[in-house]
Each structure stands twice: as structure tokens, then as C-alpha cells.
Amino acid sequence: MFVKVYRYQIQEDKINHYLEIQQKVLKIYKEQLNIEVIYLQNQISPVNWIEMAFYKCEKEEYRKKIKLINEQNEIQEYFNAFQATLIPGTEIVEEEYRNIPVVGQ
């Protein structure tokens, strides 16, 4: 399993739009990848979000398929719309992880 974690800040008045975008993007991703996503909103500072995407494949397969997905005009439009929901001047922090099974789980 390959995991991507994103941290970013969404403008409070654009949260509903952000969620609509994520719903549409996830539908496209699920057509190509076996993916589950969790969206976490900070309870103290609701502009802070964490997105955790769990891909049921290895990193190389993910990279091949994500390249094809990202070439789609529709995805590019959604990404631009997503960026417009971010708090100006903030960045998307992106990290990669792998699942380590614990014996006995």
C-alpha cells in the first residue's frame, strides 16, 4: 500500500466548494486507481486540513496511473479550482508513506 498525505489551508468561506471539488476528483481517481481518501479538518483551526490517500498498489503503479490522470484537462481544471480555495500565500505540503503491518493486527 502506498500512502500520500497532504496538508493545506482552505479559506473558510470556500470549504463547501472545496468538498464539491474533492468529490468530483475522487470519482475520476477511482476510475483508474484503487484508492480510499480521508479528509481531516482541524477542530481548533478549521482552515487547516489533512488529506490522506491510501492507494492499494505500489508506488511505481501509482506513478504511472497518476501521470495519465493528471494529463486530463478536467483534472487540471479541478486542480486550479482547488488552488483557488486555498488561503492565499499558503502552500500544499505533500508527503509519501508506506504501510507497515504490525504483527498481530
A tleap script that builds the chain and sets N, CA, C and O, in Angstrom:
source leaprc.protein.ff14SB
mol = sequence {
  NMET PHE VAL LYS VAL TYR ARG TYR GLN ILE
  GLN GLU ASP LYS ILE ASN HIE TYR LEU GLU
  ILE GLN GLN LYS VAL LEU LYS ILE TYR LYS
  GLU GLN LEU ASN ILE GLU VAL ILE TYR LEU
  GLN ASN GLN ILE SER PRO VAL ASN TRP ILE
  GLU MET ALA PHE TYR LYS CYS GLU LYS GLU
  GLU TYR ARG LYS LYS ILE LYS LEU ILE ASN
  GLU GLN ASN GLU ILE GLN GLU TYR PHE ASN
  ALA PHE GLN ALA THR LEU ILE PRO GLY THR
  GLU ILE VAL GLU GLU GLU TYR ARG ASN ILE
  PRO VAL VAL GLY CGLN
}
set mol.1.N position { 0.842 -1.179 0.000 }
set mol.1.CA position { 0.000 0.000 0.000 }
set mol.1.C position { 0.888 1.242 0.000 }
set mol.1.O position { 1.903 1.309 0.692 }
set mol.2.N position { 0.478 2.200 -0.783 }
set mol.2.CA position { 1.199 3.468 -0.926 }
set mol.2.C position { 0.288 4.568 -0.392 }
set mol.2.O position { -0.899 4.600 -0.716 }
set mol.3.N position { 0.830 5.464 0.418 }
set mol.3.CA position { 0.013 6.490 1.063 }
set mol.3.C position { 0.587 7.875 0.780 }
set mol.3.O position { 1.792 8.102 0.886 }
set mol.4.N position { -0.302 8.788 0.418 }
set mol.4.CA position { 0.074 10.199 0.238 }
set mol.4.C position { -0.672 11.009 1.289 }
set mol.4.O position { -1.857 10.790 1.538 }
set mol.5.N position { 0.041 11.946 1.899 }
set mol.5.CA position { -0.558 12.840 2.881 }
set mol.5.C position { -0.325 14.266 2.413 }
set mol.5.O position { 0.789 14.646 2.054 }
set mol.6.N position { -1.391 15.043 2.424 }
set mol.6.CA position { -1.324 16.451 2.017 }
set mol.6.C position { -1.813 17.309 3.179 }
set mol.6.O position { -2.776 16.968 3.865 }
set mol.7.N position { -1.132 18.418 3.380 }
set mol.7.CA position { -1.577 19.410 4.370 }
set mol.7.C position { -1.746 20.733 3.649 }
set mol.7.O position { -0.891 21.148 2.866 }
set mol.8.N position { -2.862 21.387 3.926 }
set mol.8.CA position { -3.108 22.678 3.288 }
set mol.8.C position { -4.137 23.452 4.103 }
set mol.8.O position { -4.736 22.924 5.040 }
set mol.9.N position { -4.328 24.711 3.727 }
set mol.9.CA position { -5.273 25.583 4.419 }
set mol.9.C position { -6.325 26.079 3.430 }
set mol.9.O position { -6.001 26.652 2.390 }
set mol.10.N position { -7.595 25.848 3.777 }
set mol.10.CA position { -8.722 26.219 2.927 }
set mol.10.C position { -9.419 27.450 3.524 }
set mol.10.O position { -9.653 27.520 4.731 }
set mol.11.N position { -9.738 28.396 2.675 }
set mol.11.CA position { -10.493 29.569 3.125 }
set mol.11.C position { -11.843 29.104 3.679 }
set mol.11.O position { -12.527 28.281 3.070 }
set mol.12.N position { -12.208 29.637 4.829 }
set mol.12.CA position { -13.438 29.173 5.498 }
set mol.12.C position { -14.680 29.332 4.635 }
set mol.12.O position { -15.572 28.485 4.675 }
set mol.13.N position { -14.750 30.391 3.867 }
set mol.13.CA position { -15.938 30.610 3.041 }
set mol.13.C position { -15.938 29.770 1.763 }
set mol.13.O position { -16.876 29.843 0.969 }
set mol.14.N position { -14.885 28.973 1.565 }
set mol.14.CA position { -14.798 28.141 0.351 }
set mol.14.C position { -14.764 26.640 0.669 }
set mol.14.O position { -14.476 25.822 -0.204 }
set mol.15.N position { -15.058 26.290 1.909 }
set mol.15.CA position { -14.985 24.880 2.307 }
set mol.15.C position { -15.986 24.026 1.536 }
set mol.15.O position { -15.637 22.932 1.092 }
set mol.16.N position { -17.209 24.492 1.365 }
set mol.16.CA position { -18.201 23.706 0.612 }
set mol.16.C position { -17.758 23.487 -0.830 }
set mol.16.O position { -17.920 22.394 -1.372 }
set mol.17.N position { -17.208 24.507 -1.442 }
set mol.17.CA position { -16.702 24.380 -2.815 }
set mol.17.C position { -15.542 23.384 -2.863 }
set mol.17.O position { -15.466 22.558 -3.772 }
set mol.18.N position { -14.649 23.465 -1.890 }
set mol.18.CA position { -13.529 22.526 -1.785 }
set mol.18.C position { -14.049 21.081 -1.725 }
set mol.18.O position { -13.532 20.206 -2.420 }
set mol.19.N position { -15.069 20.835 -0.896 }
set mol.19.CA position { -15.610 19.476 -0.756 }
set mol.19.C position { -16.260 18.990 -2.050 }
set mol.19.O position { -16.160 17.811 -2.389 }
set mol.20.N position { -16.914 19.877 -2.762 }
set mol.20.CA position { -17.501 19.521 -4.061 }
set mol.20.C position { -16.416 19.127 -5.057 }
set mol.20.O position { -16.566 18.148 -5.787 }
set mol.21.N position { -15.340 19.878 -5.085 }
set mol.21.CA position { -14.213 19.575 -5.980 }
set mol.21.C position { -13.638 18.205 -5.633 }
set mol.21.O position { -13.408 17.380 -6.517 }
set mol.22.N position { -13.411 17.969 -4.358 }
set mol.22.CA position { -12.810 16.700 -3.928 }
set mol.22.C position { -13.693 15.519 -4.319 }
set mol.22.O position { -13.185 14.470 -4.715 }
set mol.23.N position { -14.985 15.678 -4.214 }
set mol.23.CA position { -15.908 14.605 -4.587 }
set mol.23.C position { -15.764 14.264 -6.076 }
set mol.23.O position { -15.723 13.089 -6.442 }
set mol.24.N position { -15.690 15.275 -6.918 }
set mol.24.CA position { -15.558 15.064 -8.365 }
set mol.24.C position { -14.205 14.448 -8.718 }
set mol.24.O position { -14.127 13.546 -9.553 }
set mol.25.N position { -13.151 14.934 -8.087 }
set mol.25.CA position { -11.803 14.423 -8.364 }
set mol.25.C position { -11.685 12.968 -7.919 }
set mol.25.O position { -11.114 12.142 -8.631 }
set mol.26.N position { -12.216 12.659 -6.761 }
set mol.26.CA position { -12.130 11.290 -6.251 }
set mol.26.C position { -12.821 10.308 -7.198 }
set mol.26.O position { -12.342 9.190 -7.389 }
set mol.27.N position { -13.923 10.714 -7.778 }
set mol.27.CA position { -14.619 9.850 -8.738 }
set mol.27.C position { -13.697 9.519 -9.918 }
set mol.27.O position { -13.645 8.371 -10.359 }
set mol.28.N position { -12.985 10.499 -10.420 }
set mol.28.CA position { -12.051 10.283 -11.543 }
set mol.28.C position { -10.903 9.385 -11.108 }
set mol.28.O position { -10.529 8.462 -11.831 }
set mol.29.N position { -10.345 9.647 -9.942 }
set mol.29.CA position { -9.235 8.824 -9.452 }
set mol.29.C position { -9.655 7.360 -9.307 }
set mol.29.O position { -8.897 6.456 -9.657 }
set mol.30.N position { -10.866 7.130 -8.791 }
set mol.30.CA position { -11.327 5.760 -8.555 }
set mol.30.C position { -11.544 4.991 -9.858 }
set mol.30.O position { -11.594 3.762 -9.841 }
set mol.31.N position { -11.672 5.684 -10.974 }
set mol.31.CA position { -11.788 5.003 -12.260 }
set mol.31.C position { -10.465 4.349 -12.657 }
set mol.31.O position { -10.461 3.363 -13.394 }
set mol.32.N position { -9.363 4.881 -12.184 }
set mol.32.CA position { -8.031 4.400 -12.569 }
set mol.32.C position { -7.272 3.696 -11.437 }
set mol.32.O position { -6.430 2.835 -11.692 }
set mol.33.N position { -7.571 4.062 -10.205 }
set mol.33.CA position { -6.802 3.569 -9.060 }
set mol.33.C position { -7.722 3.024 -7.980 }
set mol.33.O position { -8.851 3.486 -7.815 }
set mol.34.N position { -7.223 2.038 -7.250 }
set mol.34.CA position { -7.922 1.535 -6.074 }
set mol.34.C position { -7.495 2.442 -4.915 }
set mol.34.O position { -6.413 2.271 -4.354 }
set mol.35.N position { -8.346 3.400 -4.563 }
set mol.35.CA position { -7.985 4.460 -3.627 }
set mol.35.C position { -9.084 4.690 -2.601 }
set mol.35.O position { -10.273 4.600 -2.908 }
set mol.36.N position { -8.670 4.982 -1.404 }
set mol.36.CA position { -9.571 5.447 -0.344 }
set mol.36.C position { -8.952 6.726 0.206 }
set mol.36.O position { -7.734 6.811 0.369 }
set mol.37.N position { -9.789 7.719 0.491 }
set mol.37.CA position { -9.277 9.009 0.952 }
set mol.37.C position { -10.011 9.425 2.224 }
set mol.37.O position { -11.220 9.237 2.359 }
set mol.38.N position { -9.249 9.991 3.145 }
set mol.38.CA position { -9.798 10.567 4.373 }
set mol.38.C position { -9.446 12.046 4.369 }
set mol.38.O position { -8.305 12.421 4.102 }
set mol.39.N position { -10.437 12.885 4.667 }
set mol.39.CA position { -10.223 14.326 4.780 }
set mol.39.C position { -10.426 14.703 6.242 }
set mol.39.O position { -11.468 14.408 6.828 }
set mol.40.N position { -9.436 15.350 6.821 }
set mol.40.CA position { -9.492 15.736 8.229 }
set mol.40.C position { -9.433 17.252 8.349 }
set mol.40.O position { -8.551 17.900 7.786 }
set mol.41.N position { -10.382 17.803 9.089 }
set mol.41.CA position { -10.408 19.240 9.343 }
set mol.41.C position { -10.040 19.467 10.809 }
set mol.41.O position { -10.597 18.824 11.698 }
set mol.42.N position { -9.113 20.371 11.057 }
set mol.42.CA position { -8.672 20.679 12.405 }
set mol.42.C position { -9.831 21.278 13.201 }
set mol.42.O position { -10.510 22.190 12.727 }
set mol.43.N position { -10.053 20.764 14.406 }
set mol.43.CA position { -11.176 21.227 15.217 }
set mol.43.C position { -10.942 22.613 15.822 }
set mol.43.O position { -11.896 23.353 16.060 }
set mol.44.N position { -9.693 22.961 16.068 }
set mol.44.CA position { -9.384 24.261 16.671 }
set mol.44.C position { -9.243 25.336 15.601 }
set mol.44.O position { -9.726 26.457 15.764 }
set mol.45.N position { -8.585 24.988 14.522 }
set mol.45.CA position { -8.391 25.925 13.417 }
set mol.45.C position { -8.973 25.301 12.147 }
set mol.45.O position { -8.257 24.608 11.424 }
set mol.46.N position { -10.254 25.533 11.863 }
set mol.46.CA position { -10.942 24.832 10.773 }
set mol.46.C position { -10.403 25.111 9.373 }
set mol.46.O position { -10.843 24.472 8.417 }
set mol.47.N position { -9.471 26.040 9.223 }
set mol.47.CA position { -8.875 26.267 7.902 }
set mol.47.C position { -7.802 25.231 7.597 }
set mol.47.O position { -7.415 25.065 6.440 }
set mol.48.N position { -7.316 24.532 8.622 }
set mol.48.CA position { -6.251 23.541 8.452 }
set mol.48.C position { -6.832 22.169 8.131 }
set mol.48.O position { -7.679 21.645 8.854 }
set mol.49.N position { -6.355 21.606 7.032 }
set mol.49.CA position { -6.845 20.317 6.548 }
set mol.49.C position { -5.694 19.350 6.319 }
set mol.49.O position { -4.578 19.747 5.984 }
set mol.50.N position { -5.998 18.062 6.509 }
set mol.50.CA position { -5.095 16.975 6.133 }
set mol.50.C position { -5.895 16.029 5.247 }
set mol.50.O position { -7.025 15.661 5.568 }
set mol.51.N position { -5.303 15.652 4.150 }
set mol.51.CA position { -5.900 14.683 3.228 }
set mol.51.C position { -4.986 13.473 3.203 }
set mol.51.O position { -3.788 13.601 2.947 }
set mol.52.N position { -5.541 12.299 3.467 }
set mol.52.CA position { -4.771 11.058 3.453 }
set mol.52.C position { -5.339 10.153 2.374 }
set mol.52.O position { -6.498 9.743 2.444 }
set mol.53.N position { -4.522 9.843 1.377 }
set mol.53.CA position { -4.950 8.996 0.264 }
set mol.53.C position { -4.225 7.661 0.355 }
set mol.53.O position { -2.996 7.606 0.353 }
set mol.54.N position { -4.999 6.594 0.434 }
set mol.54.CA position { -4.469 5.243 0.551 }
set mol.54.C position { -4.647 4.530 -0.785 }
set mol.54.O position { -5.769 4.245 -1.204 }
set mol.55.N position { -3.537 4.248 -1.442 }
set mol.55.CA position { -3.562 3.572 -2.743 }
set mol.55.C position { -3.211 2.109 -2.532 }
set mol.55.O position { -2.171 1.788 -1.957 }
set mol.56.N position { -4.074 1.231 -2.994 }
set mol.56.CA position { -3.839 -0.197 -2.833 }
set mol.56.C position { -3.023 -0.708 -4.015 }
set mol.56.O position { -3.455 -1.565 -4.785 }
set mol.57.N position { -1.821 -0.140 -4.122 }
set mol.57.CA position { -0.871 -0.518 -5.158 }
set mol.57.C position { 0.507 -0.050 -4.703 }
set mol.57.O position { 0.640 0.622 -3.681 }
set mol.58.N position { 1.506 -0.405 -5.457 }
set mol.58.CA position { 2.866 0.046 -5.145 }
set mol.58.C position { 3.113 1.417 -5.765 }
set mol.58.O position { 2.364 1.879 -6.625 }
set mol.59.N position { 4.161 2.036 -5.311 }
set mol.59.CA position { 4.490 3.399 -5.722 }
set mol.59.C position { 4.643 3.537 -7.234 }
set mol.59.O position { 4.173 4.520 -7.806 }
set mol.60.N position { 5.278 2.590 -7.884 }
set mol.60.CA position { 5.501 2.687 -9.333 }
set mol.60.C position { 4.199 2.628 -10.118 }
set mol.60.O position { 4.015 3.374 -11.079 }
set mol.61.N position { 3.294 1.739 -9.707 }
set mol.61.CA position { 1.988 1.676 -10.378 }
set mol.61.C position { 1.240 2.989 -10.168 }
set mol.61.O position { 0.631 3.519 -11.097 }
set mol.62.N position { 1.290 3.507 -8.946 }
set mol.62.CA position { 0.659 4.798 -8.658 }
set mol.62.C position { 1.202 5.869 -9.599 }
set mol.62.O position { 0.430 6.611 -10.206 }
set mol.63.N position { 2.510 5.950 -9.722 }
set mol.63.CA position { 3.136 6.999 -10.547 }
set mol.63.C position { 2.711 6.896 -12.017 }
set mol.63.O position { 2.464 7.916 -12.660 }
set mol.64.N position { 2.625 5.690 -12.541 }
set mol.64.CA position { 2.208 5.511 -13.935 }
set mol.64.C position { 0.770 5.991 -14.148 }
set mol.64.O position { 0.482 6.723 -15.094 }
set mol.65.N position { -0.116 5.571 -13.260 }
set mol.65.CA position { -1.522 5.912 -13.425 }
set mol.65.C position { -1.803 7.378 -13.111 }
set mol.65.O position { -2.641 7.998 -13.767 }
set mol.66.N position { -1.125 7.934 -12.130 }
set mol.66.CA position { -1.376 9.331 -11.778 }
set mol.66.C position { -0.909 10.257 -12.894 }
set mol.66.O position { -1.476 11.330 -13.101 }
set mol.67.N position { 0.116 9.838 -13.602 }
set mol.67.CA position { 0.598 10.635 -14.742 }
set mol.67.C position { -0.499 10.734 -15.804 }
set mol.67.O position { -0.744 11.808 -16.353 }
set mol.68.N position { -1.151 9.617 -16.087 }
set mol.68.CA position { -2.246 9.607 -17.060 }
set mol.68.C position { -3.441 10.429 -16.575 }
set mol.68.O position { -4.055 11.164 -17.348 }
set mol.69.N position { -3.757 10.296 -15.306 }
set mol.69.CA position { -4.874 11.060 -14.742 }
set mol.69.C position { -4.599 12.550 -14.837 }
set mol.69.O position { -5.462 13.322 -15.255 }
set mol.70.N position { -3.401 12.951 -14.449 }
set mol.70.CA position { -3.059 14.372 -14.414 }
set mol.70.C position { -2.987 15.016 -15.798 }
set mol.70.O position { -2.997 16.242 -15.908 }
set mol.71.N position { -2.916 14.216 -16.835 }
set mol.71.CA position { -2.904 14.752 -18.200 }
set mol.71.C position { -4.306 15.159 -18.664 }
set mol.71.O position { -4.444 15.861 -19.665 }
set mol.72.N position { -5.326 14.732 -17.958 }
set mol.72.CA position { -6.703 15.047 -18.334 }
set mol.72.C position { -6.998 16.527 -18.074 }
set mol.72.O position { -6.672 17.058 -17.012 }
set mol.73.N position { -7.616 17.180 -19.050 }
set mol.73.CA position { -7.972 18.594 -18.905 }
set mol.73.C position { -8.897 18.822 -17.716 }
set mol.73.O position { -8.764 19.819 -17.005 }
set mol.74.N position { -9.821 17.911 -17.500 }
set mol.74.CA position { -10.786 18.049 -16.411 }
set mol.74.C position { -10.073 18.092 -15.052 }
set mol.74.O position { -10.422 18.895 -14.186 }
set mol.75.N position { -9.081 17.231 -14.877 }
set mol.75.CA position { -8.318 17.216 -13.626 }
set mol.75.C position { -7.558 18.520 -13.450 }
set mol.75.O position { -7.491 19.058 -12.345 }
set mol.76.N position { -6.992 19.026 -14.522 }
set mol.76.CA position { -6.273 20.303 -14.444 }
set mol.76.C position { -7.212 21.432 -14.027 }
set mol.76.O position { -6.834 22.294 -13.233 }
set mol.77.N position { -8.420 21.429 -14.554 }
set mol.77.CA position { -9.410 22.445 -14.183 }
set mol.77.C position { -9.786 22.321 -12.708 }
set mol.77.O position { -9.904 23.329 -12.011 }
set mol.78.N position { -9.974 21.091 -12.230 }
set mol.78.CA position { -10.299 20.886 -10.823 }
set mol.78.C position { -9.142 21.309 -9.921 }
set mol.78.O position { -9.361 21.878 -8.852 }
set mol.79.N position { -7.920 21.033 -10.349 }
set mol.79.CA position { -6.764 21.428 -9.533 }
set mol.79.C position { -6.673 22.950 -9.433 }
set mol.79.O position { -6.381 23.486 -8.364 }
set mol.80.N position { -6.919 23.634 -10.522 }
set mol.80.CA position { -6.923 25.099 -10.494 }
set mol.80.C position { -8.026 25.622 -9.573 }
set mol.80.O position { -7.815 26.581 -8.830 }
set mol.81.N position { -9.196 24.996 -9.622 }
set mol.81.CA position { -10.302 25.390 -8.744 }
set mol.81.C position { -9.942 25.111 -7.285 }
set mol.81.O position { -10.250 25.910 -6.401 }
set mol.82.N position { -9.287 23.973 -7.036 }
set mol.82.CA position { -8.829 23.639 -5.682 }
set mol.82.C position { -7.852 24.694 -5.176 }
set mol.82.O position { -7.976 25.166 -4.046 }
set mol.83.N position { -6.887 25.063 -6.006 }
set mol.83.CA position { -5.905 26.073 -5.597 }
set mol.83.C position { -6.579 27.401 -5.248 }
set mol.83.O position { -6.091 28.135 -4.389 }
set mol.84.N position { -7.679 27.707 -5.896 }
set mol.84.CA position { -8.406 28.945 -5.608 }
set mol.84.C position { -9.105 28.894 -4.250 }
set mol.84.O position { -9.494 29.937 -3.726 }
set mol.85.N position { -9.272 27.708 -3.672 }
set mol.85.CA position { -9.881 27.597 -2.344 }
set mol.85.C position { -8.844 27.750 -1.231 }
set mol.85.O position { -9.199 27.960 -0.071 }
set mol.86.N position { -7.566 27.644 -1.587 }
set mol.86.CA position { -6.501 27.765 -0.576 }
set mol.86.C position { -6.392 29.193 -0.064 }
set mol.86.O position { -6.716 30.148 -0.770 }
set mol.87.N position { -5.932 29.322 1.167 }
set mol.87.CA position { -5.647 30.651 1.704 }
set mol.87.C position { -4.476 31.211 0.916 }
set mol.87.O position { -3.435 30.562 0.820 }
set mol.88.N position { -4.624 32.402 0.349 }
set mol.88.CA position { -3.539 32.988 -0.461 }
set mol.88.C position { -2.222 33.033 0.326 }
set mol.88.O position { -2.177 33.385 1.505 }
set mol.89.N position { -1.150 32.658 -0.391 }
set mol.89.CA position { 0.179 32.669 0.210 }
set mol.89.C position { 0.553 31.395 0.938 }
set mol.89.O position { 1.683 31.260 1.407 }
set mol.90.N position { -0.395 30.441 1.042 }
set mol.90.CA position { -0.074 29.174 1.706 }
set mol.90.C position { 0.260 28.122 0.647 }
set mol.90.O position { -0.055 28.284 -0.532 }
set mol.91.N position { 0.890 27.064 1.086 }
set mol.91.CA position { 1.326 26.012 0.169 }
set mol.91.C position { 0.704 24.679 0.539 }
set mol.91.O position { 0.210 24.487 1.650 }
set mol.92.N position { 0.740 23.778 -0.403 }
set mol.92.CA position { 0.344 22.394 -0.176 }
set mol.92.C position { 1.599 21.642 0.232 }
set mol.92.O position { 2.592 21.645 -0.496 }
set mol.93.N position { 1.559 20.998 1.391 }
set mol.93.CA position { 2.668 20.160 1.839 }
set mol.93.C position { 2.296 18.721 1.495 }
set mol.93.O position { 1.221 18.248 1.865 }
set mol.94.N position { 3.180 18.033 0.790 }
set mol.94.CA position { 2.903 16.678 0.303 }
set mol.94.C position { 3.961 15.724 0.843 }
set mol.94.O position { 5.158 16.003 0.773 }
set mol.95.N position { 3.500 14.584 1.388 }
set mol.95.CA position { 4.417 13.572 1.928 }
set mol.95.C position { 3.996 12.197 1.420 }
set mol.95.O position { 2.829 11.970 1.101 }
set mol.96.N position { 4.962 11.286 1.351 }
set mol.96.CA position { 4.694 9.916 0.920 }
set mol.96.C position { 5.037 8.948 2.044 }
set mol.96.O position { 6.038 9.110 2.742 }
set mol.97.N position { 4.188 7.938 2.205 }
set mol.97.CA position { 4.372 6.930 3.236 }
set mol.97.C position { 4.105 5.554 2.657 }
set mol.97.O position { 3.550 5.413 1.567 }
set mol.98.N position { 4.510 4.550 3.405 }
set mol.98.CA position { 4.135 3.180 3.059 }
set mol.98.C position { 3.577 2.539 4.310 }
set mol.98.O position { 3.971 2.885 5.424 }
set mol.99.N position { 2.672 1.618 4.129 }
set mol.99.CA position { 2.038 0.938 5.240 }
set mol.99.C position { 2.976 -0.137 5.777 }
set mol.99.O position { 3.504 -0.939 5.007 }
set mol.100.N position { 3.183 -0.159 7.069 }
set mol.100.CA position { 3.981 -1.176 7.740 }
set mol.100.C position { 3.061 -1.997 8.622 }
set mol.100.O position { 2.626 -1.517 9.668 }
set mol.101.N position { 2.753 -3.223 8.226 }
set mol.101.CA position { 1.858 -4.040 9.041 }
set mol.101.C position { 2.510 -4.400 10.373 }
set mol.101.O position { 3.706 -4.684 10.436 }
set mol.102.N position { 1.712 -4.383 11.427 }
set mol.102.CA position { 2.176 -4.780 12.738 }
set mol.102.C position { 1.676 -6.198 12.987 }
set mol.102.O position { 0.501 -6.499 12.778 }
set mol.103.N position { 2.579 -7.062 13.435 }
set mol.103.CA position { 2.220 -8.451 13.689 }
set mol.103.C position { 1.126 -8.510 14.748 }
set mol.103.O position { 1.214 -7.845 15.780 }
set mol.104.N position { 0.107 -9.301 14.489 }
set mol.104.CA position { -0.968 -9.479 15.450 }
set mol.104.C position { -2.175 -8.599 15.174 }
set mol.104.O position { -3.161 -8.677 15.907 }
set mol.105.N position { -2.131 -7.775 14.155 }
set mol.105.CA position { -3.291 -6.935 13.835 }
set mol.105.C position { -4.243 -7.668 12.949 }
set mol.105.O position { -5.281 -7.123 12.572 }
savepdb mol mol.pdb
quit
